[in-house]
Amino acid sequence: GEGGEGWRRSLVAAQAARGYDDELEAWWVPDVGLESSPLYLALRATLVGEAELEGHLAADAADPADALRQPIAREAAVRERLASLFER
């Protein structure tokens, strides 16, 4: 089963639908505004805590995808994961 992480998989899948090309097996990465790209938001989804996400939703975002546009507590880890993807 999905366990308690189904919400996280849904967030990543929503970003993949916006920015992943199955045929090329690659994410779209913009020249500018990387922090708002689907790949960056998907990486945030892998690291955001459920309570933190709910806090963003309660504050000012009706949609979980919009909540991911806010920096998260583990933002440094998001940047590290992104850098490691680009090093491959």
C-alpha positions as CSV (number, residue, x, y, z in Angstrom):
1,G,0.0,0.0,0.0
2,E,0.9,3.7,-0.1
3,G,1.2,4.0,3.7
4,G,1.4,7.5,4.9
5,E,3.3,9.0,2.0
6,G,0.5,9.0,-0.6
7,W,0.1,12.8,-0.3
8,R,3.8,13.2,-1.1
9,R,3.6,11.0,-4.2
10,S,0.6,13.0,-5.4
11,L,2.5,16.3,-5.0
12,V,5.5,14.9,-7.0
13,A,3.2,13.4,-9.7
14,A,1.4,16.8,-10.1
15,Q,4.8,18.5,-10.7
16,A,5.9,15.7,-13.1
17,A,2.7,16.3,-15.1
18,R,3.8,20.0,-15.5
19,G,7.5,19.5,-16.2
20,Y,8.6,15.9,-17.0
21,D,8.8,14.6,-20.6
22,D,8.3,10.8,-20.6
23,E,9.6,10.5,-24.2
24,L,12.8,12.3,-23.4
25,E,13.0,11.0,-19.8
26,A,13.9,14.4,-18.7
27,W,12.6,17.4,-16.6
28,W,12.2,20.8,-18.2
29,V,14.6,23.2,-16.5
30,P,14.3,26.9,-17.1
31,D,17.2,29.3,-17.6
32,V,15.7,31.7,-15.1
33,G,13.4,31.1,-12.1
34,L,14.6,27.7,-11.2
35,E,13.0,27.9,-7.8
36,S,9.5,27.9,-9.3
37,S,10.2,25.1,-11.8
38,P,8.3,21.8,-11.6
39,L,11.5,19.9,-10.8
40,Y,12.4,22.2,-7.9
41,L,8.9,22.0,-6.5
42,A,8.9,18.2,-6.9
43,L,12.2,18.1,-4.9
44,R,10.6,20.3,-2.2
45,A,7.7,17.8,-2.1
46,T,10.1,15.0,-1.3
47,L,11.5,16.9,1.7
48,V,8.6,18.9,3.1
49,G,7.0,17.7,6.3
50,E,3.3,17.1,6.3
51,A,2.7,19.5,9.1
52,E,4.8,22.2,7.4
53,L,2.8,21.7,4.2
54,E,-0.4,21.9,6.1
55,G,0.8,25.2,7.7
56,H,1.5,26.7,4.3
57,L,-2.0,25.6,3.1
58,A,-3.6,27.1,6.2
59,A,-1.7,30.3,5.7
60,D,-2.2,31.4,2.2
61,A,-2.4,28.5,-0.4
62,A,-5.5,26.7,-1.3
63,D,-3.7,24.2,-3.5
64,P,-0.8,21.9,-2.3
65,A,1.1,22.7,-5.4
66,D,0.9,26.4,-4.6
67,A,2.1,25.7,-1.0
68,L,5.3,24.2,-2.5
69,R,6.2,27.6,-3.9
70,Q,7.1,28.7,-0.4
71,P,10.6,27.9,0.9
72,I,10.6,25.0,3.3
73,A,12.6,24.3,6.5
74,R,14.8,21.9,4.5
75,E,15.5,24.3,1.6
76,A,19.3,23.7,1.8
77,A,18.6,20.0,1.3
78,V,16.5,20.8,-1.7
79,R,19.3,22.8,-3.3
80,E,21.8,20.0,-2.5
81,R,19.6,17.4,-4.2
82,L,19.2,19.7,-7.2
83,A,23.0,20.2,-7.5
84,S,23.5,16.4,-7.3
85,L,21.1,15.9,-10.2
86,F,23.0,18.4,-12.3
87,E,26.3,16.7,-11.5
88,R,25.2,13.4,-13.1
